[in-house]
Amino acid sequence: MPADAIILAGGMGTRLKSVISDIPKPMALVANKPFLTYILKQLCSFDITEVKLSVGYKHEVVESYFGTKYKHLNLEYVVEKEPLGTGGGIRLAAEACSADTLLICNGDTYFDVDIDKFVNEHNSNKNGMTIALKHMDMVNRYGMVELDQSEIIGFSEKSETLKSGWINGGIYALDKELFLNKTQAKRFSMEVDFMEKMVGQIKLEGFKSDGYFIDIGIPDDYHKANKYFGK
């Protein structure tokens, strides 16, 4: 491939307080296993060996549970000393990666994407960034990705007026050198301060997938994830 994976695993799970205890959101038990388990298991099926876990809030909980190996995956923890936002967390982890291509996964979403095909398409098209996209009948909770064929030409903010369309599925392929050159080591949002600003500035494309998608950020979907993974 090759690519290093970065998983954002520092979320506090504020909206899940009614259903999980005071732990990082990716450690929420889903079918009796931390949700992060399913993301790592997915990566095991593809050509990934190095995983950087971007952690902050109660990072000791993640480290003590998973240690430095998950099956054949080598796990390394990159700890934020202060909250850096999604972009800052990715950047800090990217600095610890050796591969030129980065695979980024949100620690609170699962998207059943063919990772090898996704990264290979990113590399063969020489994209600066590729975003895995999922079509939804109602996108108001997520916002919408605007496309011209496969090129991403804009992002619509969350709105009750939005209906069907393509959403950001929380999996990205990224050119490491480009990302480090275009950003600074400080707190910033990956979505607002990088993706939106890079529209028209870099080769930014979408990768459409109809694979299973779940975001455990709210109690209703957390319960749906329990049913899906508990089958």
Secondary structure, 3 states (H helix, E strand, C coil): CCCEEEEECCCCCHHHCCCCCCCCHHHCEECCEEHHHHHHHHHHCCCCCEEEEEECCCHHHHHHHHCCEECCEEEEEEECCCCCHHHHHHHHHHCCCCCCEEEEEECCEEECCCHHHHHHHHHHCCCCEEEEEEEECCCCCCCEEEEECCEEEEEECCCCCCCCEEEEEEEEEEEHHHHHHHCCCCCCCHHHHHHHHHCCCCCEEEEEECCCEEECCCHHHHHHHHHHHCC
